[in-house]
């Protein structure tokens, strides 16, 4: 969709706004790699829970054997085992949000994200990809939707994966994560400088991607 093969495109926004879905479609449209930074935090959180929640985070990370592969999807491997299907559990999500406030974990994963993305040709999505990880990215998006729509999407996502979650519980947990992400002292969820804002309420993923591709083309001229 663009002649530039080395752009860094970031997509930030709250849970349930549709970041992962549109990022995957956009990456395919641009023929770019796709990096889900949230999956990286979730992977570390899952490993931490499996380890029994050790007190020494630094030692835990030093001994952690975790790998990520990036293509049209982000895959997470712990000690060689694919754990991608386990990291979307609501409890893991809350731990991931907590870890996003931990300076040691954040420095560990931010370093990995920069190493992976610095050559360009990549779409990154998360909560600080345009504000902290790549503040000088050529194209930055911030996508959002109203709270009711976001909770509905998250509930459908969990249900489709066979996870038993009440809609009210999903809404409560999402509100808690919104509060944690926006009020955390380290890299809070913000609208990055120069980001293109897209409201996804009431429109499908392909329509959102069409908007994004058009804006990328406009900025790449």
N, C-alpha and C positions, 0 to 999 in steps of 0.2 A: 504493500500500500504506500510505501515511501521509498525513495532511492537511498536514504540514509540507512546504513547497516549497522551503525555503532551508537545509536542514541541510547541514553538511559532514560527510561520512562518510569516514573513512580506513581503509585496510586495509594492514597491514604484515606482513612475514613473509619467510622465506628463499626462494630459488629452488626452484621445483618444488612449492611448497605448494598451488598452485592459485589464487594471487591474481588473475591476469589473467582467468581463466575465470569465477570467481565474481563479480569486480568488474563484468564486462560484464553478466552476468545480473542482478545486484543493481541496477545502474544502470537497466536496462530495466524492472525491476519497480517501481522508485521513480519512473520517468520523469525520471531525472537524467542529467546529462552524465557521461561516464566519462573519467578522466585517468590514463594509465599513465605515471607518472614515470620508470620504468625505460626506457621507449621514448625519453624525452627524453635521458637519459644515453647510451643506445645511439646515438641519432642524432648527437649531438656526437662520440661516439667514432668512428663510421663516417666522419664528415667529417674528423676529425683523421687517421685512417689514410689516407684518400684524398688528403689534402693532403701526405702524406709525413712525418707526425709532426713538425711544426714545433716548435722549442724554445721560442719565445715564445708561451705559452698566451694571455696577455692580448691580444696583437695578433691571434692567431688568432680569438679570440672576437669581438673588435671588428669584424673583417672577415667574420665568419660570416653567411651568409644562410640561415637555417634557420627553418622555420615548422612549426607543429603545429596540427592540427585535431582537435576532440574531439566525439564523438557516441557511438555505440555502440562505436566503435573509435577508437584514437589513430593518426592518420596523420602521418608525418614527411616534410617536403619540404626538399630541399637544392638551393639555386639553382633552385627551381621543379620539380625532379624528385622524384617520389614514391619514397623509398628505404625505405618501410616493410617491404618484402619482403627487405631485405638486412641489417637490423640485428639479426637473431636468431642470426647466425653465432657460434659459441663464441669465436672470437678477438675479435670485437666485444664480447661479454659481458665478457671479461676486461679489456679496455680500459675499458669502462663502470664496472666495479668499481674500477679504478685511479683513474678520474676522480672517483669518489664520495669519494675521499680528498684531492682537490685543492681547496683552499679557493676559488680563483678560479672554477673551473668550478661548484662547489657554490653559491656565492653567485649566480652568473649564472643557474643553473637554478632555485634556490629562489625567487628573485625572480619569475621567470616563473610558477612554480607558484602562488605566493601571489596574483599579479595575476589569474590565471585563476580560482582557486577561492574568492576571498574573498567573492563574492556568494552563495555557497552553491548548493544544488541540484546537488551534485556528489559523485561517488564517486572518491576518489583512491587509487591503490594503488602501493606501492613498498616501501622499506626504512626510510624515516624520515618518512613522511607524518604520523603521529600523534605522533612524538617531537620533530620539528624543524620541519617545514613548517607544520603546524597543530596545535600542542600543546593548544590550547583547543577543538578540534573537538568538536561535540556527541556524535558517536558514533565510537568508535575500536575497530577489531578488530585482533587479531593471530592469524594463522592459520599452522598448521604441520602437518607430517606426518613420519613417520619417514624416515630417510635413504634407505632402499631404495625406498620408494614415490615419493619425490621424484625420485630418479634415473631410475626407470622412466618417470615422466610426462615428464620432460625429454627422454629418449631418444625416446619416441613422438612428441613434438612436433617434434623435429628430423627424424625419419624421415618424418613426414607432409608436411614441407616439402621433401622430396627431398635433405636434407642427410645426407651419409655420415658417420656418427659411431658409433664402437664404444661399447657400453654401458660398458665399463671406463673408457674415456676420459671419457665423460660424468660418471661417478661421481667420477673424479679431479678434473676441472675444477670440479665442483660443490663438492667438499670444499675446494678451494682458494678458491673464491669465498666459501663460508661462513666460512672463517678470516679472509679479508680483510675481509669485511663486519662481522664481530663484533668484530674487534680493531683496526679503523682508529681513528685518533686523532680524526677529525672525523666526528661524527654516526654512531657505530657502530649496527649493527642491535641493537635492544633491544626489549623489550616495553614499549610506551608506558604511562605512568601512566593508570590507569582503563580500560585497554583490555580488551575482551571477548576471551578466548582461545577459539579453536575448533581442535580437532584434526581434520584432514580425512582422516586415514588410514582407508581402508576404506569411505569414503562418497563418493557422487558429488556433482557440483557443485550440482545442484538441491537435494539434501538440506542441503548447507552453506548455500545461500542461504535456504532455509526457516528454518534456525536464526537466521540473521542478521536476516531480516525480523521474526521473532518478537521478537528482542532489541531491535531498533529500536522496534517498537511498544510494548514494555514501558517503554523509556526515554522515549518521546515522550508518554506519558500525563500 
